[in-house]
Amino acid sequence: MTKDSYRVIGVMSGTSLDGIDMAQLTFTFASGKWHFTIGNAQTVAYPEDWVNRLRNAVNLDLKSIATLDGSYTKLLSSAISKFISDNNLTDIDAICSHGHTVLHQPQNGITIQIGNRPEIALLTNQKIVCDFRVQDVEMGGQGAPLVPIGDRLLFADYNYCLNLGGFSNVSFEDNDRRIAFDISPVNTMLNKYANLVGKDYDDKGQIASVGNIIPELIEKLNSLPYYKTTWPKSLGMEFVNAEIFPLTDHYSADIPDLLHTFCEHIAIQTESALPKKTGKMLITGGGAYHDFLIDRIKHHLPQMEIVIPDKKLLEFKEALIFGLLGILKLRNQNNVLASVTGASQDHSSGRIFLPYD
């Protein structure tokens, strides 16, 4: 008989390279709904050498990626084990881990997340549910986004769920179908140029707020073909490297103007992506701390109620939902929606590794 209460750890590493997000989670299924609590939660920052290795991974060949995967699996396992030890966590049903995306080319039938090797179960001595994206791509899907089923099951009170991470993505219901897609780059781009002036990130948008719009740049950004295509669609660093940086690098001599312009671009594309401009929208992800960006989104969506939640949910929503995806996999229930990814059908994705043979 399938049980209705689970204690898991959700683990997420995103393209913004902030670090490894880990959250102690409790889920219960009652009266036809999932309920959750977030306990201890932590982001372990990557050492500088790992930031560089992960940032450059998109340029590696498959053999080099496999070597990186082995090293990253050890790094990730160590972080998870320390999180468990530091917080005295016991009776864990599973570690539900996304891994870290290093290659995402769904149009070519490829998506690779490192840190999803079987050894992670042995190194952590825990049951691991991971590798959620590959199966979807094999079934003709984008392999992304995967979070929307969690939005449907946990945050049905909102008309829209917007995440501002390395990329922005949105999810919503449309005629009883969950629709979701990546909108635009966010922190993958903003953080790069903040780094050029000695900042890890643009705190609250202080740098962007004193800049001015660069008309030629914003016109070129808004004209990129990706924004004209319909869902399902998703973004990876390949898009940023090929389409965004060649445009923005021409203006890197004036970082405030560049950041101001890109924030305006994000806000414009966010407004454009929503079929209805009214309702209630939950915003999570590191970009929710960027006051200037949030102000620009509010400016372009004046009739939308914007809700920014408490710190734990804001920062660990993706870890939370990958925890739920892992539980759904353990229950052999669908955790990926074809309406979102474009796969041939809804399915239960992921792999389960045990700490013993």
C-alpha positions as CSV (number, residue, x, y, z in Angstrom):
1,M,0.0,0.0,0.0
2,T,1.3,3.5,-0.9
3,K,2.0,5.6,2.1
4,D,0.8,9.2,2.3
5,S,3.6,10.8,4.4
6,Y,7.2,11.3,3.3
7,R,10.4,12.8,4.7
8,V,12.8,13.7,1.8
9,I,15.6,16.1,1.0
10,G,15.2,18.2,-2.2
11,V,18.4,19.1,-4.0
12,M,18.7,21.6,-6.8
13,S,21.6,23.3,-8.7
14,G,20.6,25.9,-11.2
15,T,22.2,27.7,-14.1
16,S,22.8,30.9,-12.1
17,L,25.6,28.9,-10.3
18,D,24.6,30.3,-6.9
19,G,25.3,26.9,-5.3
20,I,23.6,23.7,-4.2
21,D,20.2,24.2,-2.7
22,M,19.1,21.6,-0.1
23,A,15.9,21.5,1.8
24,Q,14.5,19.2,4.4
25,L,10.9,18.5,3.4
26,T,7.9,16.8,4.7
27,F,5.0,15.9,2.4
28,T,1.6,14.5,3.3
29,F,-1.3,13.6,1.0
30,A,-4.7,14.2,2.6
31,S,-8.2,14.9,1.3
32,G,-6.9,14.7,-2.3
33,K,-4.2,17.3,-1.9
34,W,-0.5,17.5,-1.2
35,H,0.7,19.5,1.8
36,F,4.3,20.4,2.6
37,T,6.6,21.9,5.2
38,I,10.1,23.2,4.6
39,G,12.4,22.5,7.5
40,N,16.2,23.1,7.5
41,A,17.3,24.6,4.2
42,Q,20.7,25.7,3.0
43,T,22.5,26.9,-0.1
44,V,26.1,25.7,-0.3
45,A,28.1,28.1,-2.5
46,Y,30.4,26.6,-5.1
47,P,34.1,27.2,-4.7
48,E,35.4,29.6,-7.4
49,D,37.1,26.8,-9.3
50,W,33.8,24.9,-9.5
51,V,31.9,28.0,-10.7
52,N,34.4,28.2,-13.6
53,R,34.2,24.5,-14.3
54,L,30.4,24.5,-14.4
55,R,30.2,27.7,-16.5
56,N,32.6,26.3,-19.1
57,A,31.0,22.8,-19.1
58,V,28.9,23.7,-22.1
59,N,32.1,23.7,-24.2
60,L,33.3,20.3,-23.2
61,D,33.1,17.1,-25.3
62,L,31.2,14.1,-24.0
63,K,34.3,12.4,-22.6
64,S,35.3,15.5,-20.6
65,I,31.7,15.8,-19.4
66,A,31.9,12.2,-18.1
67,T,35.1,13.1,-16.2
68,L,33.4,16.2,-14.8
69,D,30.4,14.1,-13.8
70,G,32.5,11.8,-11.7
71,S,34.1,14.7,-9.8
72,Y,30.8,16.6,-9.4
73,T,29.1,13.5,-8.1
74,K,31.6,13.4,-5.3
75,L,31.2,17.1,-4.6
76,L,27.4,16.8,-4.5
77,S,27.5,13.7,-2.3
78,S,29.7,15.4,0.2
79,A,27.4,18.4,0.4
80,I,24.3,16.2,0.9
81,S,26.0,14.1,3.6
82,K,27.2,17.1,5.5
83,F,23.7,18.6,5.3
84,I,22.3,15.4,6.8
85,S,24.9,15.3,9.5
86,D,24.8,19.0,10.4
87,N,21.0,18.8,10.9
88,N,20.9,15.4,12.5
89,L,18.4,14.1,9.9
90,T,17.2,10.6,10.3
91,D,14.5,8.4,8.7
92,I,14.9,9.9,5.3
93,D,12.7,8.3,2.6
94,A,14.8,9.6,-0.3
95,I,17.2,12.3,-1.6
96,C,15.4,13.9,-4.6
97,S,18.1,15.5,-6.7
98,H,18.1,17.4,-9.9
99,G,21.8,17.4,-10.5
100,H,23.3,20.2,-12.6
101,T,22.6,20.8,-16.3
102,V,25.7,21.1,-18.4
103,L,24.2,20.4,-21.9
104,H,20.6,21.1,-23.0
105,Q,19.9,20.5,-26.7
106,P,16.4,19.0,-26.8
107,Q,16.1,19.7,-30.5
108,N,19.0,17.3,-30.9
109,G,17.6,14.8,-28.4
110,I,20.2,15.6,-25.8
111,T,20.1,16.9,-22.2
112,I,22.8,16.1,-19.7
113,Q,22.6,16.7,-15.9
114,I,25.8,15.7,-14.0
115,G,25.6,14.4,-10.4
116,N,23.1,11.7,-11.3
117,R,25.4,8.7,-11.2
118,P,24.5,5.6,-9.2
119,E,27.5,6.2,-6.9
120,I,25.7,9.1,-5.3
121,A,23.5,6.5,-3.4
122,L,26.6,4.7,-2.1
123,L,28.4,7.9,-1.2
124,T,25.5,9.3,0.8
125,N,24.2,5.9,2.0
126,Q,20.7,7.1,1.0
127,K,18.0,6.1,-1.6
128,I,18.4,8.6,-4.5
129,V,15.7,9.7,-7.0
130,C,17.3,11.7,-9.8
131,D,17.9,12.2,-13.5
132,F,14.4,13.5,-14.2
133,R,14.9,15.1,-17.6
134,V,16.5,12.5,-19.9
135,Q,13.4,10.3,-20.3
136,D,11.3,13.2,-21.4
137,V,13.7,14.2,-24.1
138,E,13.7,10.5,-25.3
139,M,9.9,10.8,-25.5
140,G,10.2,13.8,-27.8
141,G,9.9,16.5,-25.1
142,Q,12.0,19.5,-24.2
143,G,13.0,17.9,-20.8
144,A,11.9,21.2,-19.3
145,P,10.4,22.8,-17.5
146,L,9.6,20.1,-14.8
147,V,8.5,22.4,-12.0
148,P,5.0,23.1,-13.3
149,I,3.4,19.9,-12.0
150,G,4.5,21.0,-8.6
151,D,2.9,24.4,-9.3
152,R,-0.3,22.6,-10.1
153,L,-0.3,20.3,-7.1
154,L,1.0,22.8,-4.5
155,F,0.2,26.3,-5.7
156,A,-3.2,26.1,-7.4
157,D,-4.3,29.3,-5.7
158,Y,-2.2,31.4,-8.1
159,N,-3.0,32.2,-11.7
160,Y,0.7,32.3,-12.5
161,C,3.9,30.9,-11.0
162,L,6.9,32.9,-12.2
163,N,10.5,31.8,-11.3
164,L,13.3,34.3,-11.7
165,G,16.5,32.1,-11.6
166,G,19.2,31.6,-14.2
167,F,16.3,31.8,-16.6
168,S,12.8,32.9,-16.0
169,N,10.0,30.4,-16.5
170,V,6.2,30.7,-16.0
171,S,3.5,28.1,-15.5
172,F,-0.3,28.5,-15.6
173,E,-3.5,26.6,-16.3
174,D,-5.1,27.0,-19.8
175,N,-8.3,25.0,-20.5
176,D,-7.5,22.4,-17.9
177,R,-4.0,22.0,-19.3
178,R,-0.8,23.1,-17.5
179,I,1.2,25.3,-19.7
180,A,4.8,26.3,-18.9
181,F,7.9,27.5,-20.7
182,D,11.1,29.4,-20.3
183,I,10.7,33.1,-20.9
184,S,14.2,34.7,-21.0
185,P,17.6,34.7,-19.4
186,V,17.8,36.4,-16.0
187,N,20.6,35.8,-13.6
188,T,22.8,34.0,-16.1
189,M,23.1,37.3,-17.8
190,L,22.7,39.8,-14.9
191,N,25.3,38.1,-12.7
192,K,27.9,38.0,-15.4
193,Y,27.9,41.7,-15.8
194,A,27.7,42.4,-12.1
195,N,30.8,40.3,-11.8
196,L,32.7,42.7,-14.1
197,V,32.3,45.4,-11.6
198,G,33.4,43.2,-8.7
199,K,30.0,42.1,-7.5
200,D,28.6,38.6,-7.1
201,Y,25.3,40.0,-8.2
202,D,23.4,43.3,-8.5
203,D,22.1,43.6,-4.9
204,K,18.4,44.7,-5.1
205,G,19.2,46.1,-8.6
206,Q,21.1,49.1,-7.2
207,I,23.4,49.1,-10.3
208,A,20.7,48.7,-12.8
209,S,18.5,51.3,-11.2
210,V,21.0,54.2,-12.0
211,G,21.4,53.2,-15.6
212,N,19.4,54.1,-18.7
213,I,17.9,52.1,-21.5
214,I,20.0,51.5,-24.6
215,P,17.4,51.8,-27.4
216,E,19.4,49.8,-30.0
217,L,20.1,47.0,-27.6
218,I,16.6,46.5,-26.3
219,E,15.3,46.5,-29.9
220,K,17.7,43.8,-30.9
221,L,17.0,41.7,-27.7
222,N,13.2,41.9,-28.2
223,S,13.6,40.9,-31.8
224,L,15.3,37.5,-31.1
225,P,13.4,34.7,-32.8
226,Y,13.0,32.6,-29.6
227,Y,10.5,35.1,-28.3
228,K,8.2,34.7,-31.3
229,T,8.0,30.9,-31.0
230,T,5.2,29.2,-29.1
231,W,5.4,26.7,-26.3
232,P,6.7,24.1,-25.5
233,K,10.1,25.7,-25.5
234,S,13.0,25.9,-23.1
235,L,16.4,27.7,-22.8
236,G,19.9,26.7,-21.9
237,M,23.3,28.4,-21.8
238,E,23.7,27.6,-25.4
239,F,21.1,30.2,-26.2
240,V,22.8,32.8,-23.9
241,N,26.2,32.2,-25.4
242,A,25.0,32.2,-29.0
243,E,22.3,34.9,-28.9
244,I,22.5,37.1,-25.9
245,F,26.2,37.7,-25.1
246,P,27.1,38.6,-28.7
247,L,24.6,41.5,-28.4
248,T,25.3,42.6,-24.8
249,D,29.1,42.3,-24.9
250,H,29.2,45.4,-27.2
251,Y,27.9,47.5,-24.3
252,S,29.9,46.1,-21.4
253,A,31.7,49.4,-21.0
254,D,28.7,50.8,-19.3
255,I,27.4,48.2,-16.9
256,P,24.5,50.3,-15.3
257,D,23.0,51.0,-18.7
258,L,23.4,47.4,-19.8
259,L,21.8,46.0,-16.7
260,H,19.0,48.5,-16.8
261,T,18.3,47.6,-20.4
262,F,18.2,43.9,-19.7
263,C,15.9,44.3,-16.8
264,E,13.5,46.2,-19.0
265,H,13.9,43.4,-21.6
266,I,13.0,40.7,-19.0
267,A,10.0,42.7,-17.8
268,I,8.7,43.2,-21.4
269,Q,9.1,39.6,-22.2
270,T,7.4,38.6,-19.0
271,E,4.3,40.7,-19.8
272,S,4.3,39.4,-23.4
273,A,4.4,35.8,-22.3
274,L,1.2,35.9,-20.2
275,P,-2.0,35.4,-22.0
276,K,-4.0,37.3,-19.4
277,K,-2.5,40.3,-17.7
278,T,-4.7,40.1,-14.5
279,G,-4.8,37.7,-11.5
280,K,-2.4,36.7,-8.9
281,M,1.2,35.7,-9.6
282,L,3.7,34.0,-7.2
283,I,7.3,35.1,-7.9
284,T,10.2,33.0,-6.6
285,G,13.9,32.5,-7.3
286,G,16.9,34.8,-6.7
287,G,15.6,37.4,-9.0
288,A,12.7,38.2,-6.6
289,Y,15.3,40.0,-4.5
290,H,16.1,42.3,-7.4
291,D,13.8,45.3,-6.5
292,F,14.4,47.2,-9.7
293,L,13.5,44.2,-11.8
294,I,10.3,43.5,-9.8
295,D,9.4,47.2,-10.1
296,R,9.7,47.0,-13.9
297,I,7.6,43.8,-14.0
298,K,4.9,45.6,-11.9
299,H,5.1,48.5,-14.3
300,H,4.3,46.3,-17.3
301,L,1.7,44.3,-15.4
302,P,-0.2,47.0,-13.4
303,Q,-3.3,44.9,-12.9
304,M,-1.5,41.8,-11.7
305,E,-1.2,41.0,-7.9
306,I,2.4,40.2,-7.3
307,V,3.1,37.9,-4.3
308,I,6.7,37.4,-3.1
309,P,6.7,34.7,-0.4
310,D,8.8,34.1,2.7
311,K,12.5,33.5,2.3
312,K,12.4,29.7,2.5
313,L,9.8,29.3,-0.2
314,L,11.3,32.1,-2.3
315,E,14.8,30.5,-2.3
316,F,14.0,26.8,-2.2
317,K,10.8,26.4,-4.3
318,E,12.7,24.4,-6.9
319,A,14.3,22.1,-4.3
320,L,10.8,21.7,-2.8
321,I,9.3,20.7,-6.1
322,F,12.0,18.3,-7.0
323,G,11.3,16.7,-3.7
324,L,7.7,16.2,-4.8
325,L,8.8,14.9,-8.2
326,G,10.9,12.3,-6.4
327,I,8.0,11.2,-4.3
328,L,5.7,10.9,-7.3
329,K,8.4,8.7,-9.0
330,L,8.5,6.5,-5.9
331,R,4.7,6.2,-6.1
332,N,4.9,5.5,-9.8
333,Q,2.7,8.5,-10.6
334,N,3.2,10.9,-13.4
335,N,5.6,13.7,-12.5
336,V,6.1,15.2,-16.0
337,L,3.3,16.8,-18.0
338,A,3.3,16.4,-21.8
339,S,1.4,19.7,-22.2
340,V,4.4,21.5,-20.7
341,T,7.4,19.6,-22.3
342,G,5.9,18.5,-25.6
343,A,6.6,14.8,-24.9
344,S,4.4,12.1,-26.4
345,Q,2.5,11.6,-23.1
346,D,2.5,12.3,-19.4
347,H,4.9,10.1,-17.6
348,S,6.8,9.2,-14.4
349,S,10.3,10.2,-14.9
350,G,13.5,9.7,-13.0
351,R,15.8,7.0,-11.8
352,I,16.0,5.4,-8.4
353,F,19.4,4.3,-6.9
354,L,19.7,2.3,-3.7
355,P,22.8,2.4,-1.4
356,Y,23.2,-1.3,-1.8
357,D,23.2,-3.9,-4.6
